[in-house]
Amino acid sequence: MTTTFSWRIANMERETADGFVFTAHYTVSADDGVYSSGAYGSLGLERPENLIPFDDLTEEIVVGWVKEKFGEEKVTEIETALQTQLDEKHAPTKAAGVPWTN
């Protein structure tokens, strides 16, 4: 099965004077058509040299900032952790319960 990973921006915090976004709240979801898994986090951003006006920002731009700040290795680590959760759902290695009935 192929897993689709979707990075989204849930919210942003900005300075009202110039629209500088200093925190991005992101979600990452993994879906393989049978199961899904997700993660949520927040990431502080540094002021860029060329500030894009707040009203001109798109989700694609901000997701790009988040991924760039994380770096390829961390993005892969997050997606691998979600894939591991999906794999566990398909072939559980742990379970809970008791062997007797009440």
C-alpha positions in Angstrom: 0.0 0.0 0.0 1.1 3.5 -0.7 0.9 6.0 2.1 0.0 9.6 1.4 1.5 12.2 3.7 -0.3 15.6 4.0 1.3 18.6 5.7 -1.1 21.4 6.7 -1.0 24.6 8.7 -3.6 24.7 11.5 -2.8 28.2 12.7 -0.2 30.9 12.7 0.9 33.5 15.2 2.1 36.9 13.8 3.1 40.4 14.7 0.2 42.8 13.9 2.5 45.7 12.9 3.9 44.0 9.9 2.4 40.5 9.6 5.6 38.6 10.4 4.7 35.0 11.2 6.8 33.9 14.1 5.0 30.6 14.9 3.4 28.0 12.6 1.2 25.3 14.1 1.2 22.4 11.7 -0.4 18.9 11.3 1.0 16.0 9.4 -1.4 13.1 8.4 -0.6 9.8 6.9 -3.2 7.7 5.1 -2.8 4.4 3.4 -6.4 3.9 2.3 -7.1 1.6 5.3 -5.7 3.4 8.3 -4.6 6.9 9.1 -2.4 8.5 11.7 -1.4 12.1 12.5 0.8 14.5 14.4 0.6 18.1 15.5 3.3 20.5 16.4 4.4 24.1 16.6 7.5 25.6 15.2 9.1 29.0 15.8 10.2 30.9 12.6 12.9 33.5 12.2 12.2 36.8 10.5 13.1 36.6 6.8 15.1 39.2 4.9 12.2 39.7 2.5 8.9 39.6 4.4 5.9 38.4 2.4 2.8 40.4 3.3 0.5 38.3 5.6 -2.4 38.5 3.1 -0.2 37.1 0.4 0.8 33.9 2.3 -0.5 30.6 1.2 -0.5 27.3 3.0 2.0 26.0 0.5 4.4 28.8 1.3 4.2 28.3 5.1 4.4 24.4 4.8 7.6 25.1 2.8 9.0 27.2 5.6 8.2 24.5 8.2 9.8 21.7 6.1 12.8 23.9 5.3 13.3 24.8 9.0 13.0 21.1 10.0 15.3 19.9 7.2 14.9 16.8 5.0 16.2 14.5 7.8 13.6 15.6 10.4 10.7 15.6 7.8 11.7 12.0 6.9 11.8 11.1 10.7 8.3 12.5 11.3 6.9 10.7 8.2 8.7 7.5 9.2 7.2 7.6 12.7 3.7 8.0 11.2 4.4 5.1 8.8 5.5 3.0 11.8 2.1 3.7 13.5 0.3 2.6 10.3 2.4 -0.6 10.1 1.5 -1.4 13.7 -2.2 -1.0 12.9 -1.9 -3.5 10.0 0.2 -6.0 12.0 -0.1 -5.3 15.8 2.8 -6.4 17.9 1.2 -5.4 21.2 -2.2 -6.0 22.7 -4.1 -5.4 25.9 -6.6 -7.5 27.8 -7.0 -10.4 30.2 -7.4 -14.1 29.3 -10.4 -14.8 31.5 -14.0 -13.6 31.4 -15.9 -12.1 34.3 
